[in-house]
């Protein structure tokens, strides 16, 4: 508005118009003053500015960005210690005569033991004592989405007729890797084979 008034003043001066005082008065008439808000009227506000996602206003904490989902194949898999813990639970269940719990720690819902649950329980019912010593686990063998690990075990016990029992050998555990379609049960360590065999009582014990 002030620029237009100034242009009018220059045109008048160029044409040899009235004196400077008259020109100044005309300029003031051509350039109206900025409107003053009436008392009590709302003050105009600046239109809101859209902020890019993840940014905040200075002095105000912005919400943290949403975490990116972790791919299933990047999730940490159960390691050797998890396999050892499963084996501990297995022998603890046998020692407590919870044969059904022990049987279900074999793969395929117990079927990998090669026995029905009833036959499995009967095979251990002849013991009055059954204690296992678990050794240091071997390395985990991986391939085609499958995981295997062997853990040395020694068992000492006693039959109902008082005969002492001493067994030793590797126990193999298996699990499926974190692949698409694998269930939680398939991804957990489960017994797949037992190499426990009678051993001489004089054979040195394994280290834990």
Secondary structure, 3 states (H helix, E strand, C coil): CHHHHHHHHHHHHHCCCCCHHHHHHHHHHHCCCCCCCCCCCCCCCCCCCCCCCCCCCCCCCCCCCCCCCCCHHHCCCCCHHHHHHHHHHHHHHHHCCCHHHHHCCECHHHHHHCCCHHHHHHHHCCEEEEEEEEEEECCCEEECCEEEEEEEEEEEEEECCCCEEEEEEEEEEEEECCCCCCCCCCCCCEEEEECCEECCCCCCCCCC
